[in-house]
Amino acid sequence: MTPEQRSKAGRAAMYTRLATEDRTEMTASARAAAMDRFEKQVDPDGELEPAERARRAEYARKAHFTRLSKLGVAARRRNKAA
């Protein structure tokens, strides 16, 4: 298969999957793994109450994506100037 054929076959497979499955369920394990990472970041020793750990992990997640957004803005500015 050529790269273009592989791309089209993969796209067709994903469209089929999206037509038959709930997208939220498809990504549930990835989202859970990401939140686990943030929870370990804010409470590496597991000493906090679960509700407090979840609250802090949510803020760590927001901080992470805010930093990524800032980096994206800077990259687009650099690329526009070039």
CORNORWO-V771332 format. One record per residue. N is the residue number from 1. RES is the residue in one letter. SS is DSSP state (h for helix, s for strand, l for the rest). Layout:
# CORNORWO-V771332
n	res	ss
N	RES	SS
N	RES	SS
This chain:
# CORNORWO-V771332
n	res	ss
1	M	l
2	T	l
3	P	h
4	E	h
5	Q	h
6	R	h
7	S	h
8	K	h
9	A	h
10	G	h
11	R	h
12	A	h
13	A	h
14	M	h
15	Y	h
16	T	h
17	R	h
18	L	h
19	A	h
20	T	h
21	E	l
22	D	l
23	R	h
24	T	h
25	E	h
26	M	h
27	T	l
28	A	h
29	S	h
30	A	h
31	R	h
32	A	h
33	A	h
34	A	h
35	M	h
36	D	h
37	R	h
38	F	h
39	E	h
40	K	h
41	Q	h
42	V	h
43	D	l
44	P	l
45	D	l
46	G	l
47	E	l
48	L	l
49	E	l
50	P	h
51	A	h
52	E	h
53	R	h
54	A	h
55	R	h
56	R	h
57	A	h
58	E	h
59	Y	h
60	A	h
61	R	h
62	K	h
63	A	h
64	H	h
65	F	h
66	T	h
67	R	h
68	L	h
69	S	h
70	K	h
71	L	h
72	G	h
73	V	h
74	A	h
75	A	h
76	R	h
77	R	h
78	R	h
79	N	h
80	K	h
81	A	h
82	A	l
